Amino acid sequence: MVRLLTEEPGGRQPSGELVEITQLYLEIAEFDLLCAELDPMAVGALLNAYYDGVVNRILENNGTVAHFFPGGLSAWFGAPLKDPAHADHACQAALALVGDLPDFVAQRATSRERAMKIHVGLHTDTVFVGNMGGTKRFDYSTAGLAVVVAGRLPAIARERAVPVLATAGTVAKLSGAYKLHEIAPILVPGKDTSMGCYELLGTA
């Protein structure tokens, strides 16, 4: 992966391109309460144990882990690894994450932690992808309205009690058969438009 990024044009300086990708955002529900109940070392140990499996699921579906943040992470499908089936692979990863969670919770049943729940958002659109920052410090990252939309989806999924929420943009790009339940659309930030949303229930 490092070789791929540095061999890209402008790989060693701020630069980028427009690419259609599917973004996955994962949120651990009630993470603030979990942090209040555990000491910081225990929180770190819990996250590392959980993220180990999450990262594996993302990688095995041709995804790239983008960022870890308190109580969640983001991943991209379709960049920097080109993948025509990025929407399908993102959905497959999301379903695997939800399916894996009960076993992870059961393995830690004796730890007296609150049972972990997650919410996942999926959104497909064209974004800026590339090196972002200054000439002395930059990260491979994304930018654009689609990034803002994707980042808000886990909170919307939590409000609607939906484990996996996929936008119409993602659903339109799927080639596989999935069980989907259409739910109320969401407002697009800064626009006078709405976007269709679906609960992703599984494969058909």
N, C-alpha and C positions, 0 to 999 in steps of 0.2 A: 504493500500500500504506500509506504514512504517513497519507494522508487517511482511508483505511478504518479504521485503528486509532484515530485521534483522534476520528472521528465516532461510534465505538461508545459506548454508555452507559458512563460511567466511564473513557473512553479516556485521560484525563489524570491518573488516580489509580489506586492499587492496587484492582483489582476483577477479577471473572472469572465464568465460567459453565461448566457441564458440557457437553462436546461430544464426540461420537464422531469420532475421527480415526484415520488410519493413520500411525504413526510409522516413519520410516526412519532407521536408524543405520548409518553406514559407518565401517569401520576399515581403515586401511592396515596390512597385515601386516608384522611385524618393523620397525615404525617406529623402535624404539629402536636397532636395528642400523644402519638407514639414517642416523640422526642421528650415530651414532658414526663413520661412514665419511665424512660430509660436514661441511664447516664450516657454521656457522649461516646465512650468506648463501645458500649453495647449497641448504640445506634450505628456506628461505623461497621461493627462486625456483622450486624444484620444486613446492612446495605450491600456489603461486599459479598456476603453469602447469596443474597438474592440476585444481584447484578451478574454474578458468574453465569447463572443459567440464562438470564435475559440476553446477555451478550452472545452466548452460543446460539440462541434461537435467531437472533438478528443476522448473525454471520452466515448461518446455514441457509438462510433465505436471500443471500446475496445483498444484504444490507450493510450499511456503515454506521457504526455508533458515532453520533455527532458530538453530543454534550451530555455530561452528567450534571445535575443540579439538585438542590435539596429536595428530596422526595420524588425524584423522577429522572427521566432521560429523554433524549430525542435521537432519532435515527433517520437516515435517508435511504431510499431505494431508487437507484437510477443514476447516482453520482457518488463518488467519482467513477465507480464501475458502471459502464453503460449496460442497461438491462431493459429490453423492450417489454418485459413482463413485470416491471417494477410494482405496479399496482397489485397484481396478484400475489407477488412475493411479500409485500407489506401486509396484506390481509392474512396470508398464511402465518406470518410471524405473529401478528396480533392474536389470532385464534390460538396459536400454540402457547403464548404467554398466559392467556386466560385459562387454558386447559392445564398448564403446569402448576398454577398457583395452589390448588388444593393440596397437592402432594408436598409442596414447600411448607405450607402452613402446618400440615400434619407432622412433618419432621421436626418442627419447632414447638410442638404442643406443650412440652414440659418446660419451656423457657419463660412462661408466664407473660409473654408478649400478647398484645391484642392481635386478633386474627387479621392478617393483612388483606386488604382489598385494593384492586387497581382499576383505573379507568384509562382507556387508550383511545386516542383520536388519530384518524387517518385523513390526509388531504393531498390531492394530486393537482399540480398546476406548474406553470413555468416560473422559475425563480432565478435570481442571480446566484451562481455557485462559483466560489473561488476563494482566493486569499484576501482576507479583509483585515485591515489595520494600518499600521504605519510601516515604513521601510525597515525599522529596527525590531518590530514585533507585530506579527500577524498570525491569524488562524485561518484554516480552511473552513469556510462558513457559508451561510445562505442569507439572502436578503430579499425583501419584497412583501407585498400585501399578503401573499399566500403563506408566508412564514408567520405573520401575525395571526392569520386565521387558524393555521394548524396549531399554534401554541395555545389558543383559547379552547380547543376542542375537549381536552380532558375535563376541564371545569364544567363545560356544558354537559358532557357525558355524566359527570357526577350529579349534577342538578336533575338530570332526567333518569337517573338510576340505570344507566346503560353501560355495560362493561366495555364494549367496543363501538365507537361512533365513526362512521365513514361518510364523507361528504359525497354529494352527487358527482363531483369532479373525479373522485376515486372510483365510484361505482361505474361511471361511464367508460372507464379504461379497463375494466375487468374482462378477461377472456374466459375464465373459469366460471363454474356454476356455484352460486352461494345462496344461503338462506338470508334474506334481507327483510327488515321490517321498516317501512318508511315512517319517519317521525316528523314532528313539526320542524319547518325550516329555521335556519338561523340568520340573523342579520349580518351582513358583511360590514366590518368596521370601516367607517368613513364613506360608505356608499349608501344610496337609497335603494338598495336591492337586497334580496334574500337568497339563500343558498339551500338547496335540498339536502336533507340528512337522512341517514339510514342506520339502524342498529344492525351490526354484523353478527349473525347468530351462529354461523357455521358454513360448511360446504354442503352443497345440495347433492 
